[in-house]
Amino acid sequence: MKRVSVYVGVIALLVVLFAAAFVGGIAFGEMTGIGALVTGTNTDSDLGERVEEVQRLLDRQALEPTSEESATAGAVSGLLESLDDPYAIYFDPDHFKYFNEQNEGQFFGIGVTITEREGVVFVVNPIEGTPAEEAGLEANDEFVTIDDVTRDEWTTEEVVKRVRGPEGTTVDITVRRPDAEDPAADGELIEFTITRAKIDIPNVMSEIDGDVGYIRLLGFNAIAAEEVAVEIRDLEEQGAKGFVLDVRDNPGGLLSASVEVASLFVEDGVIVRVEERDQPQIEHRATGDFITDKPVVILMNGNSASASEVLAGALQDYGRAKLIGEQSFGKGSVQTVERLSFGGGIKFTIAHYLTPEARVIDGVGLSPDIKVEMDPELQRESETDVQRQRAFEEIRKQL
């Protein structure tokens, strides 16, 4: 089995859907097919025989025999469910295609960031200028029905799968909009028909404020470090003497990208430690692409997860950055994504990661050095973004 890369993601997926993900740290690879799942030991062989026996019975006697495609999806999904792994999922071929497009920087969907809490998937915010914003989706809208499919509990992965699709096609979505004055109320059900589009949004945004450079990183794709490095150099040319690095609502991405971004600020040393089953601990060290020793603070919130936490944890451990905002999400597990020979792929947990000082992140998160609580909606306007204001105050103290 060949691994191609490692992906760390989390819960506030960009439903361009742009994110993989709560996808945790992920390794892409290949499998030889369903046989790879059910053959090997005698126990595995018994499992294969049992599956084949049930399939023969269904083919012979079921009133409406299942298709090969749905039978495959059901069998593979059942095996993954037996892991008791909340991040294990089967990607059918179309969904796997969308998943890979995300990491290549191509996004087709409606244009919102989403997150999940206790079985409820809701909008973090619609992305400016996208079909979602134009249709009227708002922060905190909860997904209820997608194309006539209703779930008591949704997962981010299934919302991604159903909302994403080819450019120009439509998706019917019903959301529950909570009552702002009475959060305990059921809220209003609102229906939308939204036309999918290619979502052209930058992964990195920056600006200069006096002698402070501000960089917002939305996800950790394959070119994230290159993009951040370009912004650092540009801001330094404009006079930046310190940086605010904003990873609020950043769900993660490629683990390699988080190491590469951290390496821009950390000259040498371990960036993250990865623990796999029955394997020695793996240390991912700084890449040597260090480009600035200027002061930096990191903005984070409860939707900063996985690769974001790798970056923030490393810079905090080395004393390179103070963390400002709220406790991070606490996604410290690593998933592998394996391509299946018969189409699609599977994702499941293979490891946990730790900060350079071996701090556990999974289920715990990172504690900010300076706690500033704030409704994410207030990020929309700099005048109300008190977390950002506090970050600028702190970095200027260090200049």
MIZA-326930 format. One record per residue (C-alpha): x, y, z. Coordinates in steps of 0.1 Angstrom, whole numbers, padded with zeros to 4 digits, always signed. Layout:
BEGIN
XYZ ...
This chain:
BEGIN
+0000+0000+0000 +0015+0032-0011 +0009+0065+0008 +0010+0096-0012 +0004+0123+0014 -0010+0130+0048 -0040+0152+0053 -0051+0169+0086 -0085+0184+0086 -0116+0190+0107 -0149+0201+0112 -0156+0235+0097 -0155+0222+0061 -0158+0247+0033 -0189+0235+0014 -0178+0247-0018 -0178+0227-0003 -0142+0234+0006 -0129+0212+0031 -0123+0183+0036 -0132+0175+0059 -0130+0171+0093 -0110+0152+0078 -0082+0146+0102 -0046+0140+0092 -0048+0121+0060 -0027+0097+0040 -0037+0089+0004 -0029+0055-0010 -0042+0026-0030 -0059-0007-0022 -0064-0038-0043 -0101-0038-0039 -0127-0054-0015 -0105-0084-0012 -0079-0063+0005 -0105-0057+0032 -0117-0093+0037 -0088-0116+0029 -0056-0126+0046 -0061-0145+0079 -0086-0173+0084 -0108-0148+0102 -0107-0124+0073 -0115-0153+0050 -0145-0162+0071 -0157-0126+0068 -0154-0127+0030 -0174-0160+0029 -0201-0145+0051 -0205-0115+0029 -0207-0136-0002 -0233-0159+0014 -0255-0129+0022 -0250-0115-0013 -0261-0148-0028 -0292-0150-0007 -0302-0114-0016 -0296-0120-0053 -0317-0151-0052 -0346-0142-0029 -0348-0104-0022 -0380-0088-0035 -0359-0060-0049 -0322-0071-0052 -0297-0044-0046 -0275-0031-0073 -0238-0039-0073 -0230-0002-0066 -0253+0001-0035 -0243-0033-0022 -0206-0023-0024 -0213+0010-0006 -0233-0008+0021 -0207-0035+0027 -0178-0011+0028 -0197+0014+0050 -0207-0014+0073 -0171-0025+0078 -0161+0011+0085 -0189+0015+0110 -0176-0015+0129 -0144+0005+0137 -0164+0029+0160 -0143+0056+0143 -0163+0089+0139 -0141+0099+0109 -0144+0067+0089 -0163+0071+0057 -0167+0056+0023 -0164+0079-0007 -0183+0068-0038 -0165+0077-0071 -0181+0110-0075 -0175+0121-0039 -0139+0109-0041 -0135+0131-0072 -0148+0161-0053 -0126+0153-0024 -0095+0152-0046 -0105+0184-0064 -0105+0202-0031 -0069+0194-0024 -0060+0206-0060 -0077+0239-0053 -0108+0235-0074 -0141+0240-0057 -0175+0234-0071 -0205+0239-0048 -0225+0267-0031 -0198+0285-0011 -0202+0282+0027 -0181+0271+0056 -0198+0245+0078 -0192+0228+0111 -0209+0200+0132 -0219+0199+0168 -0237+0168+0183 -0252+0157+0150 -0262+0192+0138 -0243+0205+0108 -0247+0243+0105 -0233+0272+0085 -0204+0290+0100 -0207+0317+0074 -0215+0321+0037 -0185+0331+0015 -0189+0366+0000 -0200+0366-0036 -0210+0329-0038 -0243+0313-0046 -0249+0306-0009 -0247+0343+0000 -0267+0354-0030 -0295+0328-0020 -0296+0341+0015 -0280+0314+0037 -0269+0328+0070 -0245+0319+0098 -0261+0293+0122 -0285+0280+0096 -0289+0242+0104 -0291+0217+0076 -0323+0197+0077 -0330+0184+0042 -0308+0181+0011 -0324+0171-0022 -0354+0154-0003 -0331+0135+0021 -0337+0143+0057 -0315+0131+0086 -0321+0133+0124 -0283+0137+0125 -0260+0148+0097 -0223+0145+0093 -0202+0171+0077 -0190+0144+0052 -0225+0136+0041 -0235+0173+0037 -0203+0178+0016 -0212+0148-0005 -0248+0159-0012 -0242+0196-0016 -0212+0195-0039 -0217+0187-0075 -0211+0198-0111 -0211+0235-0120 -0245+0246-0132 -0266+0219-0114 -0289+0228-0086 -0293+0215-0050 -0325+0219-0029 -0317+0227+0008 -0340+0231+0038 -0324+0248+0068 -0336+0256+0103 -0329+0291+0112 -0327+0295+0150 -0347+0322+0167 -0321+0347+0179 -0343+0359+0207 -0353+0324+0219 -0325+0298+0211 -0347+0271+0227 -0374+0276+0201 -0376+0253+0171 -0367+0280+0147 -0380+0287+0111 -0377+0262+0083 -0365+0279+0051 -0362+0262+0017 -0335+0272-0009 -0328+0260-0045 -0292+0270-0052 -0272+0266-0084 -0237+0252-0079 -0208+0272-0092 -0170+0272-0092 -0160+0290-0061 -0131+0312-0067 -0119+0323-0033 -0083+0330-0022 -0069+0306+0003 -0047+0333+0018 -0057+0370+0023 -0035+0397+0037 -0033+0434+0045 -0009+0459+0062 -0019+0480+0091 +0009+0504+0099 +0039+0481+0108 +0018+0450+0114 +0010+0425+0086 -0022+0405+0088 -0025+0371+0071 -0057+0350+0070 -0052+0313+0061 -0084+0295+0052 -0070+0260+0047 -0039+0239+0044 -0038+0228+0008 -0007+0218-0012 +0004+0253-0019 -0005+0270+0014 +0031+0275+0026 +0041+0290-0008 +0011+0314-0006 +0019+0324+0030 +0056+0329+0022 +0046+0352-0007 +0024+0373+0016 +0051+0375+0043 +0077+0388+0018 +0052+0413+0003 +0042+0426+0038 +0078+0429+0049 +0085+0450+0018 +0056+0472+0028 +0071+0477+0063 +0057+0449+0084 +0077+0444+0116 +0054+0417+0130 +0025+0395+0119 -0010+0384+0130 -0017+0350+0115 -0054+0342+0115 -0065+0306+0115 -0100+0311+0129 -0126+0287+0113 -0097+0269+0095 -0106+0232+0095 -0072+0220+0085 -0059+0203+0054 -0027+0185+0045 -0005+0177+0074 +0026+0183+0052 +0013+0218+0046 +0009+0226+0083 +0046+0215+0088 +0056+0237+0059 +0038+0267+0071 +0051+0263+0106 +0086+0260+0091 +0083+0296+0078 +0084+0307+0114 +0105+0280+0131 +0140+0275+0120 +0147+0240+0133 +0131+0213+0154 +0101+0190+0156 +0069+0205+0143 +0046+0176+0151 +0048+0141+0165 +0026+0113+0150 +0018+0081+0169 +0006+0051+0148 -0005+0016+0160 +0025-0006+0167 +0049+0019+0152 +0077+0041+0166 +0067+0077+0170 +0073+0097+0139 +0087+0132+0141 +0080+0157+0114 +0107+0183+0116 +0110+0219+0102 +0117+0219+0065 +0145+0245+0065 +0124+0271+0047 +0125+0296+0076 +0120+0331+0063 +0111+0354+0092 +0121+0358+0129 +0097+0388+0133 +0071+0385+0162 +0039+0367+0154 +0006+0361+0172 -0020+0335+0161 -0057+0341+0161 -0078+0309+0167 -0113+0299+0178 -0134+0268+0184 -0134+0260+0147 -0096+0261+0144 -0088+0224+0140 -0063+0197+0131 -0037+0212+0108 -0045+0246+0123 -0037+0231+0157 -0005+0216+0145 +0007+0250+0134 -0005+0268+0165 +0008+0241+0189 +0042+0242+0174 +0046+0279+0174 +0033+0280+0210 +0057+0253+0222 +0086+0271+0207 +0076+0305+0222 +0073+0319+0186 +0037+0330+0189 +0011+0338+0215 -0023+0323+0208 -0052+0347+0211 -0089+0339+0210 -0107+0308+0222 -0099+0271+0229 -0093+0253+0196 -0115+0224+0184 -0093+0195+0196 -0089+0174+0165 -0057+0155+0170 -0063+0123+0150 -0049+0113+0116 -0069+0097+0089 -0057+0079+0059 -0075+0081+0025 -0071+0050+0004 -0081+0047-0032 -0101+0015-0040 -0095-0004-0072 -0133-0006-0080 -0138+0032-0076 -0140+0057-0048 -0120+0054-0016 -0122+0051+0022 -0111+0073+0050 -0103+0060+0086 -0082+0069+0116 -0047+0056+0117 -0028+0078+0142 -0028+0106+0167 -0006+0136+0166 +0011+0156+0195 +0027+0190+0197 +0066+0192+0198 +0064+0190+0236 +0041+0160+0233 +0010+0178+0244 -0022+0159+0235 -0046+0179+0213 -0073+0153+0204 -0104+0159+0225 -0086+0187+0244 -0076+0215+0220 -0051+0243+0226 -0057+0269+0252 -0051+0305+0242 -0025+0325+0259 -0049+0354+0258 -0086+0344+0259 -0110+0366+0240 -0145+0352+0234 -0165+0364+0205 -0194+0355+0182 -0179+0344+0149 -0204+0366+0131 -0185+0397+0145 -0155+0388+0122 -0174+0403+0093 -0166+0439+0104 -0132+0450+0117 -0150+0474+0140 -0167+0445+0158 -0139+0420+0156 -0125+0423+0191 -0103+0392+0188 -0085+0408+0158 -0082+0441+0177 -0067+0423+0207 -0042+0405+0184 -0030+0438+0169 -0027+0453+0204 -0005+0423+0215 +0018+0423+0185 +0024+0460+0188 +0036+0455+0224 +0063+0432+0210 +0076+0456+0183 
